Amino acid sequence: MSSEKIVFTRDNLDACLKELAKEYRRVSGKSMPAELILIGGASVLINYGFRDMTTDVDALLLAASTMKEAINHVGDKFGLPTRWLNEDFKRTASYTPRLAEFTTFYKRYYGVLEVRTVSAQYLIAMKLRSGRQYKNDLSDVLGILAEHERKGNPLTIEDIRRAVIDLYGAWDKLPPASTAFIESAMSVGNFSAQYAQIAASEQAAKSALIEFEQAYPGVTNADNVNEILASLKKKDLETKD
């Protein structure tokens, strides 16, 4: 399988999931059902129009051990990166065992693979818990809020607060920066305009980190990335002044 990143769209992700179900049924039989819960960017991708791609597929897998063989088969067939579908997010702060309780049905493939996604306010709670300024976490939050507002079923701060408590036990489990962000965003409104601004800020932060990592390989890690970003932003402002 390829080690290069690949872009997943709604269409090719659906094709991969369909092939995964077909192969899983072949190796496991009809009597061994499986459940796959799409997380993060993949969950946003299939539920909302503002996202048209993601580069990996995070998921919770409830299946027989033969699912790994099926995943590898799909990767070989479509030339996907190794671990194109993985549970690595379990090692991140946004993971909680309670996540499986707050999902919605997406599709069933070949009678053996049920695919589910994370409900909107719980997806927002996960994105806030992660709160990465250099990914799509905060823009995804605003994109979800904007789409729900356009469709006439807006989410409230109470919905989000309840979801955070359901998943993580308390509102103060969010990073302080995420708490400030969502409270400000909900008070300001106009989520579409905020989305454009935050998405541009995230892209700038990502580019700055890439340049920093090229100059100082191996320095950046999960513990210091926010400090590095703040330093880079301060330096950029000083340069402009």
FIDREN-756628 format. One record per residue (C-alpha): residue number from 1; residue in one letter; x, y, z. Coordinates in steps of 0.05 Angstrom, whole numbers, plus 5000, padded with zeros to 4 digits. Each point is the difference from the previous one (the first is absolute). Layout:
BEGIN
<NUM, "A", <X, Y, Z>> ...
This chain:
BEGIN
<1, "M", <5000, 5000, 5000>> <2, "S", <5022, 5071, 4987>> <3, "S", <5031, 5042, 5055>> <4, "E", <4977, 5064, 4967>> <5, "K", <4941, 5040, 5023>> <6, "I", <4937, 4995, 4958>> <7, "V", <4939, 5045, 4998>> <8, "F", <4934, 4969, 5019>> <9, "T", <4936, 5030, 4972>> <10, "R", <4929, 4979, 5015>> <11, "D", <4999, 4957, 4937>> <12, "N", <5066, 4963, 5007>> <13, "L", <4989, 4991, 5075>> <14, "D", <4933, 4968, 4985>> <15, "A", <5034, 4954, 4949>> <16, "C", <5053, 4980, 5051>> <17, "L", <4948, 4985, 5053>> <18, "K", <4959, 4959, 4951>> <19, "E", <5061, 4960, 4980>> <20, "L", <5019, 4992, 5074>> <21, "A", <4931, 4970, 5015>> <22, "K", <5006, 4954, 4940>> <23, "E", <5068, 4974, 5020>> <24, "Y", <4981, 4994, 5074>> <25, "R", <4940, 4958, 4980>> <26, "R", <5045, 4956, 4957>> <27, "V", <5050, 4986, 5056>> <28, "S", <4951, 4999, 5059>> <29, "G", <4935, 4974, 4971>> <30, "K", <4929, 5028, 5003>> <31, "S", <4990, 4984, 5074>> <32, "M", <5055, 5045, 5027>> <33, "P", <4974, 5072, 4998>> <34, "A", <5045, 5060, 5011>> <35, "E", <4991, 5072, 5021>> <36, "L", <5044, 5058, 4979>> <37, "I", <4992, 5069, 5031>> <38, "L", <5031, 5055, 4958>> <39, "I", <5034, 5055, 5041>> <40, "G", <5030, 5068, 4986>> <41, "G", <5011, 5023, 4929>> <42, "A", <4967, 4939, 4969>> <43, "S", <4937, 5012, 5042>> <44, "V", <4999, 5073, 4980>> <45, "L", <5012, 4982, 4927>> <46, "I", <4939, 4955, 4992>> <47, "N", <4952, 5044, 5040>> <48, "Y", <5016, 5071, 4978>> <49, "G", <5010, 5038, 4936>> <50, "F", <5055, 5048, 5022>> <51, "R", <5052, 4943, 5002>> <52, "D", <5016, 4967, 4933>> <53, "M", <5060, 4957, 5021>> <54, "T", <5040, 4969, 5056>> <55, "T", <5068, 4966, 4999>> <56, "D", <4987, 4943, 5048>> <57, "V", <4942, 4961, 5029>> <58, "D", <4995, 4996, 5076>> <59, "A", <4950, 4949, 5026>> <60, "L", <4978, 4956, 5057>> <61, "L", <4998, 4927, 4978>> <62, "L", <4954, 4948, 5032>> <63, "A", <5016, 4939, 4958>> <64, "A", <5034, 4932, 4997>> <65, "S", <5075, 4998, 4994>> <66, "T", <4992, 4985, 4925>> <67, "M", <4981, 5073, 4991>> <68, "K", <5075, 5017, 4999>> <69, "E", <5009, 4953, 4941>> <70, "A", <4942, 5032, 4964>> <71, "I", <5029, 5070, 5012>> <72, "N", <5067, 4979, 4972>> <73, "H", <4966, 4970, 4939>> <74, "V", <4963, 5065, 4985>> <75, "G", <5065, 5038, 5008>> <76, "D", <5035, 4955, 4951>> <77, "K", <4944, 5003, 4950>> <78, "F", <4994, 5076, 5000>> <79, "G", <5073, 5018, 5013>> <80, "L", <4984, 5032, 5067>> <81, "P", <5051, 5018, 5054>> <82, "T", <5015, 4949, 5053>> <83, "R", <4949, 5007, 5057>> <84, "W", <4954, 5041, 4955>> <85, "L", <4945, 4982, 5050>> <86, "N", <5024, 4999, 5071>> <87, "E", <4983, 5010, 5074>> <88, "D", <5061, 5044, 5015>> <89, "F", <4955, 5055, 5027>> <90, "K", <4990, 4956, 5062>> <91, "R", <5067, 5027, 5023>> <92, "T", <4977, 5073, 4996>> <93, "A", <4965, 5044, 5051>> <94, "S", <4935, 5000, 4961>> <95, "Y", <4988, 4925, 5009>> <96, "T", <4953, 4974, 5052>> <97, "P", <4969, 4930, 5007>> <98, "R", <4931, 5034, 5005>> <99, "L", <5005, 5023, 4927>> <100, "A", <4964, 4938, 4974>> <101, "E", <4937, 5021, 5038>> <102, "F", <4990, 5063, 4959>> <103, "T", <5000, 4978, 4927>> <104, "T", <4951, 5000, 4942>> <105, "F", <4989, 4949, 4945>> <106, "Y", <5032, 5015, 4932>> <107, "K", <4998, 4939, 4955>> <108, "R", <5000, 4924, 5000>> <109, "Y", <5043, 4964, 4949>> <110, "Y", <4989, 4929, 4976>> <111, "G", <4959, 4983, 5061>> <112, "V", <5062, 4993, 5044>> <113, "L", <5031, 5069, 5010>> <114, "E", <4961, 5055, 5035>> <115, "V", <5033, 5068, 4996>> <116, "R", <4982, 5054, 5050>> <117, "T", <5023, 5071, 5011>> <118, "V", <5004, 5046, 5060>> <119, "S", <4940, 5045, 5015>> <120, "A", <5011, 5074, 4986>> <121, "Q", <5007, 5028, 5070>> <122, "Y", <5045, 4942, 5021>> <123, "L", <5044, 5010, 4939>> <124, "I", <5006, 5073, 5021>> <125, "A", <5018, 4979, 5071>> <126, "M", <5055, 4955, 4973>> <127, "K", <5028, 5055, 4956>> <128, "L", <5000, 5049, 5059>> <129, "R", <5034, 4949, 5045>> <130, "S", <5055, 4993, 4948>> <131, "G", <5000, 5075, 4982>> <132, "R", <5060, 4998, 4953>> <133, "Q", <5014, 5067, 4968>> <134, "Y", <5038, 4970, 4942>> <135, "K", <4948, 4948, 4979>> <136, "N", <4927, 5007, 4981>> <137, "D", <4973, 4993, 5071>> <138, "L", <4973, 5070, 5011>> <139, "S", <4979, 5014, 4929>> <140, "D", <4962, 4933, 5000>> <141, "V", <4963, 5024, 5063>> <142, "L", <4979, 5063, 4964>> <143, "G", <4982, 4963, 4936>> <144, "I", <4954, 4953, 5038>> <145, "L", <4967, 5058, 5036>> <146, "A", <4990, 5038, 4935>> <147, "E", <4968, 4942, 4964>> <148, "H", <4953, 4984, 5057>> <149, "E", <4980, 5073, 5002>> <150, "R", <4987, 5002, 4925>> <151, "K", <4957, 4938, 5004>> <152, "G", <4957, 5030, 5055>> <153, "N", <5023, 4954, 5057>> <154, "P", <5053, 5042, 5035>> <155, "L", <5041, 4973, 5056>> <156, "T", <5003, 5038, 5066>> <157, "I", <5056, 5008, 5050>> <158, "E", <4958, 4957, 5047>> <159, "D", <5000, 4944, 4948>> <160, "I", <5076, 5004, 4995>> <161, "R", <5010, 5005, 5076>> <162, "R", <4956, 4939, 5011>> <163, "A", <5040, 4961, 4948>> <164, "V", <5066, 5019, 5032>> <165, "I", <4975, 4977, 5068>> <166, "D", <4971, 4935, 4971>> <167, "L", <5067, 4983, 4968>> <168, "Y", <5051, 5027, 5048>> <169, "G", <4964, 5010, 5066>> <170, "A", <5005, 5075, 5008>> <171, "W", <5003, 5064, 4960>> <172, "D", <5067, 5018, 5029>> <173, "K", <5031, 4939, 4966>> <174, "L", <5006, 5044, 4938>> <175, "P", <5065, 5038, 4990>> <176, "P", <4989, 5073, 5023>> <177, "A", <5014, 5025, 4930>> <178, "S", <4944, 4955, 4972>> <179, "T", <4951, 5024, 5053>> <180, "A", <5016, 5072, 4983>> <181, "F", <4994, 4985, 4926>> <182, "I", <4932, 4967, 5001>> <183, "E", <4970, 5050, 5049>> <184, "S", <5023, 5058, 4956>> <185, "A", <4978, 4966, 4936>> <186, "M", <4930, 4987, 5027>> <187, "S", <4992, 5071, 5025>> <188, "V", <5025, 5031, 4934>> <189, "G", <4960, 4955, 4953>> <190, "N", <5009, 5008, 4924>> <191, "F", <5034, 4932, 4999>> <192, "S", <5015, 5001, 4925>> <193, "A", <5042, 5063, 5006>> <194, "Q", <5035, 4973, 5061>> <195, "Y", <5013, 4935, 4963>> <196, "A", <5037, 5035, 4944>> <197, "Q", <5043, 5039, 5049>> <198, "I", <5018, 4940, 5044>> <199, "A", <5013, 4954, 4940>> <200, "A", <5050, 5051, 4973>> <201, "S", <5033, 5006, 5069>> <202, "E", <5006, 4924, 5005>> <203, "Q", <5032, 4996, 4931>> <204, "A", <5050, 5055, 5019>> <205, "A", <5017, 4964, 5064>> <206, "K", <5010, 4934, 4963>> <207, "S", <5046, 5033, 4950>> <208, "A", <5040, 5034, 5055>> <209, "L", <5008, 4933, 5036>> <210, "I", <5024, 4966, 4937>> <211, "E", <5053, 5053, 4989>> <212, "F", <5021, 4995, 5073>> <213, "E", <5005, 4924, 4997>> <214, "Q", <5042, 5005, 4937>> <215, "A", <5047, 5048, 5036>> <216, "Y", <5000, 4962, 5066>> <217, "P", <4985, 4926, 4987>> <218, "G", <4975, 4960, 5059>> <219, "V", <4988, 5059, 5046>> <220, "T", <4924, 5004, 4995>> <221, "N", <4956, 4954, 5041>> <222, "A", <4930, 4999, 5029>> <223, "D", <5023, 5032, 5065>> <224, "N", <5034, 5061, 4970>> <225, "V", <4964, 5012, 4934>> <226, "N", <4954, 5054, 5027>> <227, "E", <5059, 5036, 5033>> <228, "I", <5038, 4997, 4934>> <229, "L", <4940, 5027, 4961>> <230, "A", <4991, 5058, 5049>> <231, "S", <5074, 5017, 4993>> <232, "L", <4997, 4997, 4924>> <233, "K", <4937, 5044, 5000>> <234, "K", <5033, 5051, 5046>> <235, "K", <5062, 5002, 4956>> <236, "D", <4957, 5010, 4938>> <237, "L", <4963, 5058, 5032>> <238, "E", <5066, 5032, 5022>> <239, "T", <5027, 4993, 4929>> <240, "K", <4938, 5034, 4972>> <241, "D", <5005, 5057, 5050>> 
